[in-house]
Amino acid sequence: MSDYKFIDINAAGGDAVTTSFSNQVSYCKASDAPITARVVAAIAAALNDPVGSRFLGRIAGWSGAPMADALPLRAAGGLHALHLSGRAPELAAIYAGEAGTDDLAIVRGVIDAHEADLLPWLDGPPQTNEAGRSANFVAAMLWLADRGLAPRFACLEIGSSAGINLMLDRYRYELGGVGFGPEPGVMRFEPEWKGSPPPDRAIEIVSLKGCDVAPVDLTDPGQALRLKAYIWPEHGIRFARMDAAIAAAVEKAPKLVKMTAADFCEAELAKPQDAGVTRLLMHSIVWQYVPADQQDRITAAMEAAGARATAERPLAWIALEANRARHHHELRVRYWPGGDAETLLATSHPHGAWIDWRA
């Protein structure tokens, strides 16, 4: 991505807004999402003349950090929701991938016609709950069990959104020839595996609990539509996964609470831990949305709990997050006792299409 500009993720101001949109276009193209790239590029072009539009004016004068806030995806999510609901049929040509359309004219017209619907999409970060990322969590648990940690895991997730990854014990995984989970499972994940296989260990998920500052109820059609709006239209399999997750949540809702990430971690780490169980913090594509002071609190709480960890009651931390310098996603792990240093296990596609195992 030669046109991608590496800037401080916390940079603010007009130049940062412009760069955030051009970088998002570049990222979408590199991630096989040309339609989403077109939508983001059209919004960026409309920003050249935001006069008369509160939606465009708010984006152009964004007071926060547009890259950290994922501002382009907030805006694109609103347009996609209008398309999915059928309320903006003008967008159909773009989302069908038709060539030769005047994307700027179409998008600007929709923005002007549906401004009241679009403005709320700028109020909060994208909800990118993707079940495919859970394959990384399972692979990391196999590795942790191979390192000698108790192979029974009590999982805690921050930034759980709708809790789709809190149902990972209901999914089937085939990871480089190593299988885990019920057969056939609510969903089946078999990412393209690069490198050596993960350790073939018997592991058990004893509990799953998560938090989000604005949890999504998958059983509510309006909230489910919001999640679908953040799915890139090129990735059709993700819509099928979302429907499967909705059905699973209707059958048995994931255990999800409304809390900040730091409050949740501190509260859960203060609770008694059963012997023979590894307590595990996990998160994916969420750390950038956690305020810096909460990041510090989570890190301090984990390190303090790590200092108390024993072989009978170990602690681990699995993170699948973007490396902004190299522009890919990395699966990293810390564990206690004995593995305080962070270990890079793999690089991964952001939606779970492939895993490049490095451990």
Secondary structure as the mmCIF struct_conf table of DSSP 4:
data_model
#
loop_
_struct_conf.conf_type_id
_struct_conf.id
_struct_conf.beg_label_comp_id
_struct_conf.beg_label_asym_id
_struct_conf.beg_label_seq_id
_struct_conf.end_label_comp_id
_struct_conf.end_label_asym_id
_struct_conf.end_label_seq_id
TURN_TY1_P TURN_TY1_P1 SER A 2 ASP A 3
TURN_TY1_P TURN_TY1_P2 ILE A 9 ASN A 10
BEND BEND1 GLY A 13 GLY A 13
HELX_RH_AL_P HELX_RH_AL_P1 GLY A 14 ALA A 30
TURN_TY1_P TURN_TY1_P3 SER A 31 ASP A 32
HELX_RH_AL_P HELX_RH_AL_P2 PRO A 34 ALA A 46
TURN_TY1_P TURN_TY1_P4 LEU A 47 ASN A 48
BEND BEND2 ASP A 49 ASP A 49
TURN_TY1_P TURN_TY1_P5 VAL A 51 GLY A 52
HELX_RH_AL_P HELX_RH_AL_P3 ARG A 54 ALA A 60
TURN_TY1_P TURN_TY1_P6 GLY A 61 GLY A 61
BEND BEND3 GLY A 64 GLY A 64
TURN_TY1_P TURN_TY1_P7 PRO A 66 ALA A 70
HELX_RH_AL_P HELX_RH_AL_P4 LEU A 71 SER A 85
TURN_TY1_P TURN_TY1_P8 GLY A 86 GLY A 86
BEND BEND4 ARG A 87 ARG A 87
HELX_RH_3T_P HELX_RH_3T_P1 PRO A 89 LEU A 91
HELX_RH_AL_P HELX_RH_AL_P5 ALA A 92 TYR A 95
TURN_TY1_P TURN_TY1_P9 ALA A 96 GLY A 97
BEND BEND5 ALA A 99 GLY A 100
HELX_RH_AL_P HELX_RH_AL_P6 ASP A 103 ALA A 113
BEND BEND6 HIS A 114 HIS A 114
HELX_RH_AL_P HELX_RH_AL_P7 GLU A 115 LEU A 118
HELX_RH_3T_P HELX_RH_3T_P2 LEU A 119 LEU A 122
BEND BEND7 ASP A 123 GLY A 124
HELX_RH_3T_P HELX_RH_3T_P3 ALA A 131 ARG A 133
HELX_RH_AL_P HELX_RH_AL_P8 SER A 134 ASP A 146
TURN_TY1_P TURN_TY1_P10 ARG A 147 GLY A 148
BEND BEND8 LEU A 149 LEU A 149
BEND BEND9 PRO A 151 PRO A 151
STRN STRN1 ARG A 152 GLU A 157
BEND BEND10 ILE A 158 GLY A 159
TURN_TY1_P TURN_TY1_P11 SER A 161 GLY A 163
HELX_RH_3T_P HELX_RH_3T_P4 ILE A 164 ARG A 170
BEND BEND11 TYR A 171 TYR A 171
STRN STRN2 ARG A 172 LEU A 175
TURN_TY1_P TURN_TY1_P12 GLY A 176 GLY A 177
STRN STRN3 VAL A 178 PHE A 180
BEND BEND12 GLY A 181 GLY A 181
BEND BEND13 GLU A 183 PRO A 184
BEND BEND14 VAL A 186 MET A 187
STRN STRN4 ARG A 188 PHE A 189
STRN STRN5 GLU A 192 LYS A 194
BEND BEND15 GLY A 195 SER A 196
HELX_LH_PP_P HELX_LH_PP_P1 PRO A 197 PRO A 199
STRN STRN6 GLU A 204 ASP A 212
BEND BEND16 VAL A 213 ALA A 214
TURN_TY1_P TURN_TY1_P13 LEU A 218 THR A 219
BEND BEND17 ASP A 220 ASP A 220
HELX_RH_AL_P HELX_RH_AL_P9 PRO A 221 ALA A 229
TURN_TY1_P TURN_TY1_P14 TYR A 230 TYR A 230
BEND BEND18 ILE A 231 ILE A 231
TURN_TY1_P TURN_TY1_P15 PRO A 233 GLU A 234
HELX_RH_AL_P HELX_RH_AL_P10 GLY A 236 GLU A 251
BEND BEND19 LYS A 252 LYS A 252
STRN STRN7 LEU A 256 LYS A 258
HELX_RH_AL_P HELX_RH_AL_P11 ALA A 261 LEU A 269
TURN_TY1_P TURN_TY1_P16 ALA A 270 ALA A 270
BEND BEND20 LYS A 271 LYS A 271
TURN_TY1_P TURN_TY1_P17 ALA A 275 GLY A 276
STRN STRN8 THR A 278 SER A 284
BEND BEND21 ILE A 285 ILE A 285
HELX_RH_3T_P HELX_RH_3T_P5 TRP A 287 TYR A 289
BEND BEND22 VAL A 290 VAL A 290
HELX_RH_AL_P HELX_RH_AL_P12 ALA A 292 ARG A 308
BEND BEND23 ALA A 311 ARG A 313
STRN STRN9 LEU A 315 ASN A 323
TURN_TY1_P TURN_TY1_P18 ARG A 324 HIS A 327
STRN STRN10 HIS A 328 TRP A 336
TURN_TY1_P TURN_TY1_P19 PRO A 337 GLY A 338
STRN STRN11 GLY A 339 SER A 348
TURN_TY1_P TURN_TY1_P20 PRO A 350 HIS A 351
BEND BEND24 GLY A 352 ALA A 353
STRN STRN12 TRP A 354 TRP A 357
#
